[in-house]
């Protein structure tokens, strides 16, 4: 048979295992241990049960598509193919897909995604859109053959008939999450006012489509308000947290998105009655006002009103004229007193008593002392009734 090198032996074993159709695509159930998440993005771990274990490798391209974050001691279902790492001569399971195994592991994956999306802010109230009060078209994303669509149609028909646009989707199984997201995107290209997404009750596995990230992203991107109605009242999904409004059931969602036509009719009748009563009161109030005004404009009352006001005008005119005359007399008396005091100190009064004012003829300066003039200077004397031109013949200083 010849002698193999180690590398040849390992390559031969790799070829034998890789070509076995029973090992090319297999599902394996087990518990994760010795998990290493390499900086390259690849995962290396051991899958074990009570009696044995197998090495596994999950490359980065696969890890990007996983719907949860694998953890040590987590029970999983691994889909992949048998391969050989020839460098060590070690056979291993190359992971192509991985899913949580059991309700506990599903819930752990659910918690991981919910916490991550909550940290991103997808559940914040600030992102929530207002549900229109009176929609004209309602979009529905659900299975066309399920009980949910019949419940929604019955409630809408009974409460408030509107146009309904069904965007059919698969709501359970491997392709359901993508189908729901596509249906939401489709309705966003229409003129519906609000969207209901959901399905009837079921197990956590049955409702898992509404816990998928792709559905949550589609809800958050929607320009149209979305009401989530998944399962029963006690069921909460990622879609419920992301939607603008959560309804406990599909029937309850239909009741939330449209008003009750009977209650609306009663409200309208009440408004009409209140408007009628308000109009009657308004007419009555204005009639009373018109009657009052009419009584005030009777001819005799108008004549009396005019006479009273004519007399009042005359009285006010007289009082105003008297007040003006008194003010003028007071100001004139005050002005005469001021004028008398000014006349008492006026230079003209001094001139009337025989005094004169001397000034130099050349510069018009007043002559106050003999030192201000010399012999031969021309001076001017101002007297009561004119001016006298003089020439100084002599100057002598005397003491008076």
Phi, psi and omega in degrees: 000353178084174181247127179268145163282165179300317181297319180296319180298313181295320178296322180294316178297321179299318182293319180297313182292320182293331183269357178282114184298335180286343181251001183285322180220102184225153172256135180229132178258137178183185181250135181283135173215163180052044183284128175234122176257102186286153178300339179287348183099356179272149177250136175236129181201172176248134176255123187226161167231198184292334187245349185200178179207160178216142178284144181227148172227133178236112185281163187304320181300325177285320184297330180295335184265354181293144183266005178208172181256109182300144179224158177298145180072009178273134175276127186223162168251122183248128175252131181184199181224153180281133181223168178235128173271097192294335181300322181252357184065039187241123177277150186209164177261117178273117188281131174250337177200157180208139181222149175296146181247114178100161183298318181300317180289324176298316180295324177295317177296322177298315180296320180299312182292319181298317180295320182293315180291327177294321177295329177286343179094012182292341182259002185296143178297332181295340180271348185288137176264154180279133177284126182298143185284323182230076181289152177258329178226134180243126175266145181229129175247108178191181177287134180289348182249000183277173180286335184299316183294324179292320178297316180296315181296319181296317181293315180297320180295322182284320188273312191197087184304125178222168173288136182238130178242112180269126172252095189296144181213154171279128186247011179202137177113182188296325185265002189290318183300312178297324180294319179295316180298318179295322180295322177295315178299321180297315181293334178290351176264005180249186183254027177291153183267334181205153182237135171252126174240144178162190180195175178284182184289171180171184178285172179299323177295321180295324183270003190298334180304326183275004172255007181278145181296324182298326178288317179299318179296319180296321178295316183293333180277347186295132175277349181254135179304141183237134173251124180265131180220082187247121173073217182257181185298328183274353182273128175237128179240169176300324179299324179298318182289328184277329184294163180286336178206139178254135174245143183292331180215164176301321178297318178295325178298318179297323178290330182282328187274344179229151177282167174276119185298325179293315178295323179295320178296318178297321179295318179295318178299320178296318179295319179297318179296318179294321178296318180297314179297319179295321179295319179297315179297321181296315179296319180297316180298318181290326178297317178296321179295319178296317179298319179297315180294323179296321179293331181282342185251022174293146187307313182298320181290326177294316179299315178298320179298318180293318180298316179301319183283327174300313181297321180294320178297316179299317181297315181293324179297316180297315180296324180290319180295320179294321180293322179292317180297317179298320180293319180294316179299319180296316180293323180295317179297318179296321181292322179295321178297317178297318181296320179298317180293326178290320180297328182297331181252012183286137176300331181296325177296323177296318180296325180296334181274009174103002178274160177224166180242124181259141177215153177290140183286333186279313185246004175065017179280145179290145178262111182253341184215158178295342178287347183277349182226166176224167179300135179094350179288147173268133177230165181235133179251126177262122178244186188299323187240018176167204185227140181240130176269131183227161175234135183280119178271321179206159181230128173220138182266131181229157180253123179256000000 
